[in-house]
């Protein structure tokens, strides 16, 4: 599962560059970086929560 997630995120980013997905806040091709930023934030939260408990 951990190896599939980065591949899926990269695939979504490539698809968004080819044809914008139209999700809220992601209407332009240049917004593909928001997917990566969201993924990094999610990983940070998992690490923080994992080490806190």
Kinemage of the C-alpha trace (Angstrom):
@kinemage 1
@onewidth
@group {chain A} dominant
@subgroup {mainchain}
@vectorlist {calphas} color= white
{ca unk a 1} P 0.000 0.000 0.000
{ca unk a 2} L 2.804 2.410 0.826
{ca unk a 3} L 4.371 1.894 -2.593
{ca unk a 4} L 1.092 2.335 -4.459
{ca unk a 5} L 0.255 5.711 -2.906
{ca unk a 6} L 3.219 7.693 -4.351
{ca unk a 7} L 2.640 6.140 -7.775
{ca unk a 8} L -1.054 7.064 -7.602
{ca unk a 9} L -0.198 10.646 -6.583
{ca unk a 10} L 2.266 11.017 -9.457
{ca unk a 11} L -0.331 9.611 -11.862
{ca unk a 12} L -2.945 12.086 -10.614
{ca unk a 13} L -0.449 14.958 -11.009
{ca unk a 14} L 0.361 13.923 -14.582
{ca unk a 15} L -3.331 13.589 -15.431
{ca unk a 16} L -3.975 17.038 -13.969
{ca unk a 17} L -1.230 18.554 -16.144
{ca unk a 18} L -2.707 16.910 -19.250
{ca unk a 19} L -6.325 17.777 -18.441
{ca unk a 20} L -7.242 19.737 -15.298
{ca unk a 21} L -9.407 17.644 -12.991
{ca unk a 22} L -11.783 20.488 -12.131
{ca unk a 23} L -11.699 19.845 -8.399
{ca unk a 24} L -12.383 22.879 -6.183
{ca unk a 25} L -9.274 25.061 -6.156
{ca unk a 26} L -7.670 23.126 -8.998
{ca unk a 27} L -8.999 24.563 -12.211
{ca unk a 28} L -5.667 25.355 -13.952
{ca unk a 29} L -2.865 23.060 -15.101
{ca unk a 30} L -0.392 24.952 -12.935
{ca unk a 31} L -2.218 23.847 -9.787
{ca unk a 32} L -0.721 20.339 -9.914
{ca unk a 33} L 1.690 21.292 -7.122
{ca unk a 34} L -1.249 21.430 -4.696
{ca unk a 35} L -1.540 17.631 -4.942
{ca unk a 36} L 2.089 17.250 -3.865
{ca unk a 37} L 1.693 19.825 -1.079
{ca unk a 38} L -1.372 18.007 0.251
{ca unk a 39} L 0.460 14.674 0.156
{ca unk a 40} L 3.434 16.106 2.073
{ca unk a 41} L 1.116 17.613 4.666
{ca unk a 42} L -0.669 14.280 5.077
{ca unk a 43} L 2.645 12.422 5.516
{ca unk a 44} L 3.796 15.008 8.072
{ca unk a 45} L 0.597 14.540 10.071
{ca unk a 46} L 0.971 10.746 9.998
{ca unk a 47} L 4.544 11.020 11.310
{ca unk a 48} L 3.598 13.481 14.045
{ca unk a 49} L 0.598 11.433 15.172
{ca unk a 50} L 2.601 8.200 14.990
{ca unk a 51} L 5.402 9.513 17.193
{ca unk a 52} L 3.091 11.265 19.647
{ca unk a 53} L 1.221 8.140 20.667
